[in-house]
Amino acid sequence: MAKQSEKAASFNKNFKARTNRQHSLSFATCVHCGTCNDSCHYYLATGDPKMTPAAKMDKIRKIYKAQNDWLGKILPSWVGGGEIKSDNELEELKDIVFGSCTGCRRCTINCPFGVDTAILVGLARSCLVDEGVAPEGVLHVMKDQWEIGNQMGITPEEYIDTLEWIEEELQDELEDPEYKVPIDKKGADFVYVINPREIKYDPRPLQAAFKIFYIAGLNWTMGSVGWDNTNFGLFSGKADLGGHMGNLAYNHAKKLGVKQMVISECGHGLRSTKWEAPNWGKANPLPFEIISLLEVMVDLINSGKIILDPSRNQYPVTYHDPCNLSRSSGMTEEPRFCLKRSCIDFREMTPNRTDSYCCTGGGGAMSMTEYTPRRLEVAKLKADQIKETGAAICATACHNCVDGLSDLIKKYDLRYEYEDGKSKLVEVPNVCELVANAIVIPKEIRKTEKEIRDAVKGRTILVIDDEPDFVVFLQTLLEDSGFKVLKAGDGNTGLSIAKSKRPDLITLDISMPGKSGVQVYRELRSDDATGSIPVFIITGEVDFRQLMYQKTVQAPEGFLNKPIDKDLFLMTVNKILEKTIRNKHAN
């Protein structure tokens, strides 16, 4: 029997020590039914049976069988077991777990038994990393996170210089020479933590987010330390690094006394910061809430703190679901809500949401240059998805995805033909960039108010609400502004008037006796006579988001909580009607 190499022996020892109950369940549960085959983009793109998830995991499972299966301990060959023997075997395993799997978990959601391939890959990765058997890019980034506190080795001076540059740009754009990016502001409502890519290579998403915060009048801050939300503890399987990066952010947030930590658009950044790192770093319970920038933007749009003009994003837009946002964080509808409010033409890829294909940049793959050719080969699936939409813009909510998508768009020359006859490669912005581009700056509202009012003057609005005093309030407000008003005190009456009178806009309460606003809304949308009438939800109902995130029914055109701000109400009415008029002319 060949003697184990020193590295192999150390790997096997760590593998046994780190195998836990969760790993054992996934190792033992797989029955090789093949259901996962059509879930893996590596297999679908290559057709290579060795690329099926079960086949790849068998290379790891054999170690588990040799160490934990009762028969495998005695006669490992009988059960397909066997520990790693040589350095060459370690290199082969490295190729599988780093070069042939992004940990996207698409196979897991399609597995009838819930075998979690990603955690098995993470186990193997952690043991390989300890032996220095890992892509050089991964090892380098881990070193920077340990020693410098961010994955790109950005110095404090570089960080501050970039923030000051963005500050100057926004002073010009917002025409506010007093604008400042707050840093280490104690008592702020939230601290914003970001992906270092936004500092090092592309500050546009940062500038977009800062613009949104400014116009919404939010009380926020950047931190001077702990600002990196990326976490190679997740990509390397190393919980100690994961806890270190999490605690850098948590400890500084505690020092600032914030109520929330807002994560920029980064799939694994949200997952690792919100769910994984508190456990890795033994930081629970945290004295603040952790949320995504996407959730902030949804609330700002709903509350009317930002007004969007979708005509500013006139070209067709599709959306790529980041794996760690959709499959591991359950965040699929928030980005769509933002995009549908900020763009004229939104188009879905197929498949989408939790069934979307990986951009091929997940699992830290963007740092593994030795696997770039393979990564781009299997990216053909995602390229075909994007191409089929005919979109000019493929938005996403993750910086790894931005880079992964940009690479494959160049590789497969995905272009959009513009009206002037010129073609350009499909653009890949973050969601916040499109939202910021669509924002109507307050001074612009004043400039265009008369034009909007003239365009919608005399339009008919149906008010459906069971509170007579509120109906009178809206009627007076609307009629004083030049609108014609129809009234309904209950859902059935409202539906009848909507079908017979075909108003230009309907304001709808949610909580009403008899037929609720939710039922009314769904009937309006399902009827050809009323399906295209814009609906503005105005309600005191706290949980009205069941209408926000509709997969089969178009989302309402506006939301506002009671009590309402009359100026904001009228401006939103104007903007909804203006958009409706513009779309009719375009068709």
N, C-alpha and C positions, 0 to 999 in steps of 0.2 A: 504494500500500500504506500502510495506516494505521500511524503511528509508535507504537511501544510506549511505554506509560507508564513512568515511572521505577520504580515498584514492580514492574510486570510484568517489566521487563528484569532487575531484581535477583532476582526470583523464578526466572526462567528460568535465570539463571546459577547460582544455588544448587542448583536442581533437577538440572542436569547434573553439577555437582561432587559431589553427594551420592548419585547413582545408582550403586549397586554391583552386584556380580555376582548377589547374591541378588534384588535388585529386578529386574534384567534377566531372570532366569530366570522370574519370575512374570509380568512384562510379556509375554514372548515365548511363553509356554507356553499361555496361554488360547486355546481354539479355539471359544469361544462355543457350547458344546454345550448350555447351559441347565441342566445338572445342578444348578448352584448356586441356581437360582431358588427352589426350594422349601425352601431352607435359610435364607433371609433373612426375619427377622420383619417388616422394613419392607415387603417385597414381598408376603408372605403376608397381611398385615393390610390393605394398601391395594389390591392388585391392579394397581398402577401399573407398567407395563413399565420405566419409568425408574428404578424402585427395585430392579431385579435387580442383583446384585453385578457382573455383567459390564458392564452398561450404565453403572453408576456408575464402574467402574474405567476404562472407555473414555475418560472425561473426563480421567483422569490419563494413560492410555496414549498418547493423541494427542501429548502433550508429549514422551514418551519416543521415539515414532516420528519426530518431527521432528528430534530431537537425535541419535538413535543408529541408526535404520534407514537403510541405505545409499541406498535409493530415497527414503525420507522426507526425507533431507537435500537431495535434488535437486528432487523434486516431492512435497512433503508431502501435498497434497490427494489424490494417487493412493492413498495408504495410510491416509488418514484422520488424518494428522498435522497438528500445528499448535501452536506455542508460545502462551503467554498473551500477549494484546496489550494489554488494558485493565484498569483497576481494577474495572470491572464483572465481567469474567471471573474475577478473583480472588475477588470476592464470591460468584459462582456456585459456584466450586470450594469455597469455605468452607462453603457450604450442604450440599454433597455429603459432604465428608470429616469435618466436625464434626456436621452436623445430620441426616445420613442413614446413618450407620454408627457402630456402637459398637465396632468392631474385635473382635467376639466370636469370630470364626474358625469359626463353624458352617459357613459356606460352604467354608472350606478343608478341613475334615475330610471333607466330602462331595464335594470336587472330585477327579475321577479322576487329575488331574495335580498336585494339591497346590499350586495357585496360592494364594499367601498374600496375601489381600486386605488383611489388617491391616498388613503392612509397607509396602504401597503407600500406604495411607491415612496411615501414620506419616510417610512421606517427604514427601507433599504437605503434611501438617500442619506439619512442621518448617519448610518453606519459607514457608508462609503466616504462621506466627508471627513469623518474622524481619521480615516487612513490616507487622506489627501487625494483620494481617487474621485475626482469631480471636475467638471469643466473649470478651466482657469478663471473664467469670468465670474462664476459663482463664488469661488474662493476669494477672489479679489474684492468683490462687493461685500462679502461677509466681513472681511478684514476692515473695510472702511466703516461699516456700521458699528463694529466693536470699538474701533479706535477714534473715529471722527463723529459718529452719531448720525450719519446719513449715507445712503448707498452710492453716492457719486463723489464722495470726498470733497464736498463743497465747504470752503472755509467760512467762518463768520463774516469776514470782509466781503467775500463774493455774494453771500446771502443778502447782506444789507445793501450792497451796491445795486443788486437787481431790484430790490424793493424800492429803492430810491428812484431808479430809472422808471419803474412802473408809475410811481407817484407823479413824476414829471409829465409822463404821457397822459395820465388822467387829469392833471391840472389843465392841460390844453384841451382835451376832449370834452371835459365837463365845464370848461370855462370857469374854473374855481381855483385861483392861485393859492388859496389857503388849504387845499386838500392835502391830507397827510395819511399815509398808511400807518395805522396804530401798531406799535410793537410793545409787548409786555405791559399792556394796559390792564391794571388791576381792577377787578370789579366789572369787567366786560361781560356781556351775556354769553359770548362764546369765543373760543380760540379756534382759529382755522388752521388745520394741519394738512400738509400737501405732499405731492410727489416731487422729489428733487428734480425731475425732468423739467418741471415748470420753472425752476430757477436756472438750471444749467443750459437747457436747449430751447425751450419754447414757453415764454412767459405769457403768451396770449390767453390761455385759460385763467391764469392768475389775474390778469388785467380785467377779463370779463367778470370774474367773481367779485373783484373789488368794486367794479362799476355797479353791479347789482346791489351789493351791500350799501353803497353810497346812496343810490337813488331810493332804496327802501328805507333809509334812515336807521340802519341797524347799529347796535352797540357791540362792537367786536374787536378782536385783536389778533395779530400774529404773535407767535412766540419766538424768542431769540434762540431757544434750544428746544429739542423735542418736537421739531416741526415736521419731521419726516414720517409720513404715515405708511411708507412701504416697509416690508418686513421680510427679509430673506430667511428668517427663522421658519417661515412657512414653506419657502421654496427648497430649503436645505433639509427640512425635517428637524432642525435643531431648536428645541424648546428654550434652551438657555439664551440663545440669541434673540428668539422671539420675545421672551420676557424682558430682556434688556431694552429692546427697542420700544416695547410698550411702556415700560416704566419711565423712559426718558420723556415721553409725551405726557403720561399721567401725572408724574411728579411736578412738571412745570405747570400743568393746568391747575393742579391743586394750589400751587403757589400763587397763581393769578386769581384764584377764587371764582372761576367761571362756572356758569350753570350748565353749559353744554360744550362738547367738543364736536366740531363740524369737520367731516372728512371730505376732501376734494374728490373729484371723480376718479377714483382708483378702485378697481374691483377687489383685489386682494388687500388693499389698504383698509377698506371698510371691514372686510371679513376678519382680518388679523387684529385690527385695533379694537373692534367692537366685541368680538366673541372669543378669539383665540388667546390674544396676549394677556387679558386679565387673568386667565387661568395659568398660562405659562409663567407670568411674573408674580403670581400670587397677590394680585392687586385688588381683588374683589373684597368688599363692595366699593365701587367708585362713587365719589360724591357728585358726579355730574353725568349727564346723559350723552351718549355718543350717537350722532345721526349723520346722514349723508347730505352733501350739498343739494342733491336732487330733492330731498324732502324739504329742505329750506325753500327751494325755488317753487315747489308746489304750493306751500303755505303762502308765500309772497304773492303768487298769482291769484290764489283763492281769496286772500284778504284784500286784494286790490292795492297792495303796497307797491306793486309794479304793474304798469299797463303795457301790453305788448301789441305791436303792429306787425302781424305776420307777413304783410306785403314786403317787408324788408328782407325776408328770406323767400324769394320767389321761385327758386329752382327746386326740383323734386329732391326730397330727402328720405333716406331710409335709415334704419337704426340697427346696429349690431349689439346683441346682448352679451356683455362680458360674462364669462363663466362664473366668476366668483360673486358677481352681483345677482345673476339670475338663479343659478343652481344652488349656490351656497349661501345666498343672503335673501332670496325671495323677492328681489327688487326688480320687477319687470314693467310695472305700469307707470311708476313715477316719471321715468324718462320719456315715455310716450306721451304722457299728459303734457309735459313741458314742450315737447316738439310739436304736438298738434296745436298748441296755443301760439307757437312762435313761427310756424311755417305754413305756407299755403298748401303745399302738396306733400303729404306724408305717405310713404309707401312701405308696406311690410315686406321683409324677406320671408322666405319659406324654406325650412322650418324656422320658428322664432321662439322667443322667450326661453323657457327651461330646456327646450329641445334644439336650440340654436347650435350650430357648429362653432367650435373654438376658432379664434382668429389665428391660431397656431403660435401665438406669442406668450401663452400662459405658462405657469409653472416656472417662471424665470428664464424661459427659452430665449428671450431677447439678449440675454447676457452670454449665451452659449454659442459663440460664433462657429465652432466646429460643426454644429448641426444645422447651420443655415440652409444649405442645399436641400436637405431632407425636409426641413420646415416649409420651405417654399414649394417643394413638390407636392406635399399634402395640402397646401393652401388652395389648391385648385377647387376644392369643394366650396370654400368660402368665396373665392373669386366668382364662381358661377352663380352663387346666390346673389351677390351684389349686382352682377351684370344683368340678371333677369329682372331686377327692379327698374332698370333704366334710370336710376337716380344719378344726380350730379354730385350729391353729397351723401356720404355714409357716416352719420354721426355715431358716437359711442360715448361711454361714460367711464373710460379706463385708459390710462396712459400707455400701458403695455399694449392694449388693443389698438390705440392710435398708431403705434410703431409697427405692430404686426400687420395691420390692415394697409398701412402706407406701403410697406414692403411688397405685399402681394399685389397691390394695385399697380405698382411699377412693373413687377415681374410679368403680370398678365395683361399689361397695357389697357387697363379699364378706363375708358374715356366717356365723356359726355359731349354730345354735339350741341353747341349753342346756336342761337338763331342767326348770329352773324356769320355762320359757316365755320367758325373756329371750334376746335375740340380741345378739351383739357382733361388731364387725369382727374378722376373722382377725388374730391376733397374729403379729408377725415378730421373734422373738428370735434371737440367735446360738446356735450349738450349745452353747457353754460355759455359757450361762445355764440350759439344761435339765439339763445334767450337774451343775452346781452345785446346782440345786434338788433333784436326786435323791440327792445325797450324804448318806450317813448319818454324822453327826458322831460321833466316838468315844464321847462321853458318852451319846449316844442308843443306841448299840449295847449299852451296859451296861444301860440302862433297859429295852430291849425283848428282851433275850436270852432271858429266861424265857418270855415270851409266844411268841416264835418257836419255842423248843424244845418247848413244849407243843403247838403247832400241828402240828409235823412228827414228833412222838415216835412211834416204832415203824415209821416208813417203811422200805421196803426199797431198798437200794443195791447195785448190781452193780459190782464192781471188776474191770476188765479190765486186766491188766498182766502182763508176762512175768517180772518180778523177784519171786521168792517172798518175799524178806525185806520188800520194799515192800508187797506184798499183805497180809502179816501185820501190818505196821505200821498200814496203813489200816483193816484189819479190827478190830484192837484199839481204835484211836481211835474208830471209828464205833460199835462195840458198847458201849464205855464211855459213849458219849453217847446211848444208847437206840435206836440204829438196828439193823435186821436187815441182814445182809451176805450177798451171794452172790459167788462168786469164779470168775474165769476166767483161765487162764494164757496164752491165745492168742486170736486174733481169731475164729476159727470157733466155738470153744466159747462165747465171749462172745455171738456172734450167736444161737446156739442157745438159750442161757439167756434172753437178752433176749426172744426170741419166745415162749418157753414160759412164763416166769415174770412177764413184764411188770413189771419193777422200777419204782420211783418216780423213780430217778435212776441214771445210769451214769457212773462215772469211767473215763476211757479214756486209755491211754498211746498215743503216736504211733509210736514206734520199737519194733516187735515183729517177730520172725522169722515167716515165712509171710505171712499177711495183715496188712498194716500197719494202724495206727490210722486212717489216712486212708481206706483202703478200707472198714474196718469202719464208720466214721462215715457214709460215703456210703450204704452198704447199710442202715444203721439209719434214715436219713432217707428213703430211697426206699420203705421197706416200711410199709404202712398199720398193721401191728401194732405197730411200734416208732417210727414217725415223730414221734410227739408226746412221747416220753420225753426229758426234759432230759438233756443230755450235758455233763459237766464234764471238760475236757481237762487232764490232769496229766502233764507230760512233761519230760524233760531235753533234748528236741530243740530246738536253737537256732532253726531256721527252721520254725515250725509255723503261720505266718500264712496258709498256703495254705487253711486252714480258717476263718480269720477273715473273709476277704473273699469270700464266696460270693454269686454273682449268682443261681444257680439252686437252690441248696441253703441252707436256713436255717442261720445261723451258730450255733456251739455256745453254750450258755448260760453257760459259764465257762471260764477258762484259769488255769493256775497252773504256774509253773516249778518243777522239782525242783532242790535240796531244798526241801521245803515248810515253811511255818510252820504248825504244827498249829492254832493258834487262828484264823488267817486261813482255813485250809482248812475248819474246822468252821463258821465264820461264813458262808462262801460257800455251803457245802452248805445251811445253814439258809435263806439268802436265796433260793436257787434253788427250793427246795422250797416256801417260803412263796409265792413268785410263782406257782408251778404250781397250788397249792391255791386261791389267790385267783382265778386265771383260770378254773378249773373252776367255782367258785361263781358267777362273773359270767356264765358261759354257761348 
